Amino acid sequence: MNSPKRILLAKMGLDCHDTGIITVAQQLRENGFEVIYLGLHNSAQQVIKAAMEEDVDLVGVSFLSGQHMAQMCNLLEAMREAGMRLPVICGGVIPDDDAAELRGMGVAEVIRPGCLTADILRIVSSALEMRRE
């Protein structure tokens, strides 16, 4: 039997709106994933440290504060410096142009408010598949 895929979820920066990410964490748990939620106010270094310690398969971060571009740039750069090759999914209120730029920077996918559970599961599964290839 395969062990469940481990997913690290976190809020970065000063953002304190966590209802969405908590809901996503519960949806993922109910569908067989092991979820580690770091909570609010994490730095890129805290996310990376936890991802390494928890031996996760995917990192998901969420923003509603408008800090997504700067924070994601910091996280992706720090992950490259650490030699981490994990898929990263970014969620939150993110404009179309920024979503496209985030994908160009290496984010596997951007999840926006109102995304259905079935779509979130498809996105996560697809990102995990890309990791295996």
C-alpha positions as CSV (number, residue, x, y, z in Angstrom):
1,M,0.0,0.0,0.0
2,N,1.3,3.5,-0.9
3,S,1.6,6.0,1.8
4,P,-0.4,9.2,1.4
5,K,1.2,12.1,-0.3
6,R,2.4,14.8,2.1
7,I,1.4,18.4,1.4
8,L,2.7,21.4,3.3
9,L,0.4,24.4,3.4
10,A,1.3,27.8,4.7
11,K,0.4,31.5,4.8
12,M,3.4,33.8,4.1
13,G,4.1,37.3,5.1
14,L,1.7,39.5,7.0
15,D,-1.5,38.0,5.6
16,C,-3.9,36.8,8.3
17,H,-6.8,35.6,6.2
18,D,-6.7,31.8,6.6
19,T,-10.3,30.5,6.1
20,G,-9.6,29.5,2.5
21,I,-6.4,27.6,3.2
22,I,-7.9,25.9,6.2
23,T,-10.8,24.7,4.0
24,V,-8.5,23.4,1.3
25,A,-6.4,21.6,4.0
26,Q,-9.6,19.8,5.2
27,Q,-10.6,19.0,1.7
28,L,-7.2,17.5,0.9
29,R,-7.3,15.4,4.2
30,E,-10.7,14.1,3.4
31,N,-9.4,12.9,0.0
32,G,-6.5,10.9,1.4
33,F,-3.6,13.4,1.5
34,E,-1.5,14.0,4.6
35,V,-1.5,17.8,5.2
36,I,0.8,19.8,7.4
37,Y,-0.5,23.4,7.9
38,L,2.1,25.8,9.2
39,G,-0.4,28.6,9.9
40,L,0.1,32.3,9.5
41,H,3.0,34.7,9.1
42,N,5.7,32.3,7.6
43,S,8.9,33.3,5.9
44,A,10.3,31.5,2.9
45,Q,13.0,30.0,5.2
46,Q,10.3,28.7,7.6
47,V,8.4,27.1,4.7
48,I,11.6,25.5,3.3
49,K,12.7,24.2,6.7
50,A,9.3,22.7,7.4
51,A,9.2,21.1,3.9
52,M,12.6,19.5,4.5
53,E,11.8,18.3,8.0
54,E,8.4,16.9,7.0
55,D,9.7,15.4,3.8
56,V,6.7,16.7,1.8
57,D,5.8,16.1,-1.8
58,L,4.2,19.5,-2.6
59,V,4.1,23.0,-1.1
60,G,1.0,25.2,-1.2
61,V,0.9,28.8,-0.1
62,S,-2.0,31.3,0.0
63,F,-2.2,35.0,-0.3
64,L,-5.0,37.6,0.1
65,S,-2.8,40.5,1.0
66,G,-1.3,41.5,-2.3
67,Q,2.2,40.2,-1.3
68,H,2.1,37.2,-3.6
69,M,4.6,38.3,-6.2
70,A,7.4,39.4,-3.7
71,Q,6.8,36.4,-1.4
72,M,6.7,33.9,-4.2
73,C,9.8,35.3,-5.7
74,N,11.5,34.9,-2.3
75,L,10.2,31.3,-1.8
76,L,11.1,30.1,-5.3
77,E,14.6,31.6,-5.1
78,A,15.2,30.1,-1.7
79,M,14.0,26.7,-2.8
80,R,16.4,26.8,-5.8
81,E,19.3,27.8,-3.5
82,A,18.4,24.9,-1.2
83,G,18.3,22.5,-4.1
84,M,14.6,21.7,-3.5
85,R,12.6,20.5,-6.5
86,L,9.1,20.4,-5.1
87,P,6.0,21.5,-7.0
88,V,4.6,24.7,-5.6
89,I,0.9,25.8,-5.8
90,C,-0.1,29.3,-5.1
91,G,-3.6,30.2,-4.0
92,G,-5.5,33.3,-3.3
93,V,-6.8,36.5,-4.8
94,I,-4.3,36.8,-7.7
95,P,-4.9,38.9,-10.8
96,D,-4.6,37.1,-14.2
97,D,-1.4,38.8,-15.2
98,D,0.3,37.9,-11.9
99,A,-1.0,34.3,-12.2
100,A,0.6,34.0,-15.6
101,E,3.9,35.5,-14.3
102,L,3.9,33.1,-11.3
103,R,3.5,30.2,-13.7
104,G,6.4,31.5,-15.7
105,M,8.5,31.7,-12.5
106,G,7.9,28.0,-11.9
107,V,4.7,27.8,-9.9
108,A,2.8,24.6,-10.9
109,E,-0.6,26.2,-10.7
110,V,-2.6,29.1,-9.2
111,I,-5.8,28.4,-7.4
112,R,-8.3,31.2,-7.0
113,P,-11.3,31.7,-4.7
114,G,-14.3,29.7,-5.8
115,C,-12.3,26.8,-7.2
116,L,-14.2,23.6,-6.7
117,T,-12.8,20.7,-4.6
118,A,-12.7,18.4,-7.6
119,D,-10.6,21.0,-9.5
120,I,-8.2,21.5,-6.5
121,L,-7.7,17.7,-6.3
122,R,-7.0,17.5,-10.1
123,I,-4.5,20.4,-9.8
124,V,-2.7,18.8,-6.8
125,S,-2.6,15.4,-8.5
126,S,-1.3,16.9,-11.7
127,A,1.4,18.8,-9.8
128,L,2.4,15.6,-8.0
129,E,2.6,13.7,-11.4
130,M,4.9,16.4,-12.8
131,R,7.2,15.8,-9.9
132,R,7.5,12.2,-10.7
133,E,8.5,12.8,-14.3
